[in-house]
Amino acid sequence: MTANPDLTSSDPKTIAANLAIPVLLARRLATDLAEKFAKAGFTLALVGGPVRDAILGRLGNDLDFTTNAKPDETKSIIKKSADSLWETGREFGTIAAQFGDVTVEITTYRSDVYGHESRNPEVKFGESIEGDLLRRDFTVNAMALELTTTPPTFIDNFNGVTDLIKKVLRTPGSPEDSFSDDPLRMMRAARFAAQLGFEVDPTITLAIKNMAARIEIISAERIRDEFTKIIMSPNPRAGIEILVETGLAEYVLPEIPKLKLEIDEHHHHKDVYEHTLKVLEQAIALEDRLGGPNLVIRLAALLHDIGKPKTRELIDGGGVSFHHHEVVGARMAKERLKKLRFSNEIVDGVSSLVFLHLRFHGYGTGEWTDSAVRRYIRDAEHQLTHLHVLTRADCTTRNQSKAEGLAKTYDSLEARILELMAQEELEKIRPDLDGLEIMAILGISPSPIVGLAYQYLLDLRMDRGPLGVDVAKDELLNWWSLNKPKI
């Protein structure tokens, strides 16, 4: 199947139809569904992303259809042949189903809009496919293949094929009307730039700048999902730059534009915003170590320095310091990700990496004791490889000698980690005595004292390695004799 078809014909719609129709009709499912809807007296058309992707020769396993059938009618038509069916989008006119390995969404023609302050659209069913296509986000997604005509009809009322050829994003109607109907489309423009390498038409950019505040009516969950698609795209820099340049980021991720710190002639420091985007790109280049694209590492790379604006201090004689920005940044990252409704697992993972991202640089040029290595492993826990990736990506110096030196030092640290982990199984590190043994030795009942004793033994284990039960018992009794009077 052609990955990059030639769409440079003087008749691009004909070429597009010739490319799309065979690809789409190769899905026997599409023709089967069309026959069922036609028999019931309804229309059915493939629409949006699947048509665009078919023209590009890369049809996936998700198919979107539009129809004049209402949701109840759609459900009645497909329920017997679908492997499974769900109605979570029913209020928006959508019935979804699974047919083998293909996921299908069938939506009644719509012409809904968002109210001025509403977080949810006012759903209105439309009367025609032309009206349905007019309300779609971009021209490249406003193409359709009407399957219930003979032969199937390729519909492109807004020159989506031409825009696909030019790799430019435009809206079917005015950008202002489109973004007023659904403000999330402003973020979607950034996503398509990041995912597909499209240029954003200047009319769209201007409209976003003028309407950025309207994104506030969109739910945090929808913003999160769209932002996740941006950052998980092949080129998240392109999407993030659009968010920042249009002002959208001020509302959805305000910590990022704040990284554009003012630099004066007396107090020099690295461009934190540009450094952050470079770290993100370098982390992506190392993702093979994590098994492929990884949301936690990408978020951590993007947010690792967001504490710098709040901790920035000018130094007499020139220069700038950002003391404890990793501590402040970890707290800020946790707050922002919670507001965006990310899962606790992602929130904790990202904030932990932000907190730890400077740990490597606190040990000079490699004077790592066994105790320091153990603590590094212990603090990173299951995110040790993520921390390796982030730490390496955080080196953006143009000084080749310095970069090579840092890489060599970190190579040495990783080797030490592997060596100690093999010797001591550090990923399972525990004190030599557990809580029950501590209570038995000290003759105490469950209480906060047990936790204090446990932490003391864990610290010893970190500093000295395995102690053995007898030595650990002696150390515990010594600690108890010194601390019992104070507790």
Secondary structure as GFF3:
##gff-version 3
##sequence-region A 1 487
A	DSSP	alpha_helix	12	25	.	.	.	ID=ss1
A	DSSP	alpha_helix	28	39	.	.	.	ID=ss2
A	DSSP	beta_strand	45	47	.	.	.	ID=ss3
A	DSSP	alpha_helix	49	55	.	.	.	ID=ss4
A	DSSP	beta_strand	62	67	.	.	.	ID=ss5
A	DSSP	alpha_helix	71	78	.	.	.	ID=ss6
A	DSSP	beta_strand	84	86	.	.	.	ID=ss7
A	DSSP	three_ten_helix	90	92	.	.	.	ID=ss8
A	DSSP	beta_strand	94	99	.	.	.	ID=ss9
A	DSSP	beta_strand	102	108	.	.	.	ID=ss10
A	DSSP	beta_strand	113	114	.	.	.	ID=ss11
A	DSSP	beta_strand	121	122	.	.	.	ID=ss12
A	DSSP	alpha_helix	129	134	.	.	.	ID=ss13
A	DSSP	three_ten_helix	139	141	.	.	.	ID=ss14
A	DSSP	beta_strand	144	146	.	.	.	ID=ss15
A	DSSP	beta_strand	153	155	.	.	.	ID=ss16
A	DSSP	alpha_helix	160	166	.	.	.	ID=ss17
A	DSSP	beta_strand	168	169	.	.	.	ID=ss18
A	DSSP	alpha_helix	175	181	.	.	.	ID=ss19
A	DSSP	alpha_helix	184	196	.	.	.	ID=ss20
A	DSSP	beta_strand	199	200	.	.	.	ID=ss21
A	DSSP	alpha_helix	202	211	.	.	.	ID=ss22
A	DSSP	three_ten_helix	212	217	.	.	.	ID=ss23
A	DSSP	alpha_helix	220	231	.	.	.	ID=ss24
A	DSSP	alpha_helix	236	246	.	.	.	ID=ss25
A	DSSP	alpha_helix	249	252	.	.	.	ID=ss26
A	DSSP	three_ten_helix	257	259	.	.	.	ID=ss27
A	DSSP	alpha_helix	272	285	.	.	.	ID=ss28
A	DSSP	three_ten_helix	287	290	.	.	.	ID=ss29
A	DSSP	alpha_helix	295	303	.	.	.	ID=ss30
A	DSSP	alpha_helix	308	311	.	.	.	ID=ss31
A	DSSP	beta_strand	313	314	.	.	.	ID=ss32
A	DSSP	beta_strand	320	321	.	.	.	ID=ss33
A	DSSP	alpha_helix	325	339	.	.	.	ID=ss34
A	DSSP	alpha_helix	344	356	.	.	.	ID=ss35
A	DSSP	three_ten_helix	359	363	.	.	.	ID=ss36
A	DSSP	alpha_helix	370	380	.	.	.	ID=ss37
A	DSSP	three_ten_helix	381	383	.	.	.	ID=ss38
A	DSSP	alpha_helix	384	393	.	.	.	ID=ss39
A	DSSP	alpha_helix	400	424	.	.	.	ID=ss40
A	DSSP	three_ten_helix	426	428	.	.	.	ID=ss41
A	DSSP	alpha_helix	435	442	.	.	.	ID=ss42
A	DSSP	alpha_helix	448	464	.	.	.	ID=ss43
A	DSSP	alpha_helix	469	483	.	.	.	ID=ss44
A	DSSP	three_ten_helix	484	486	.	.	.	ID=ss45
###
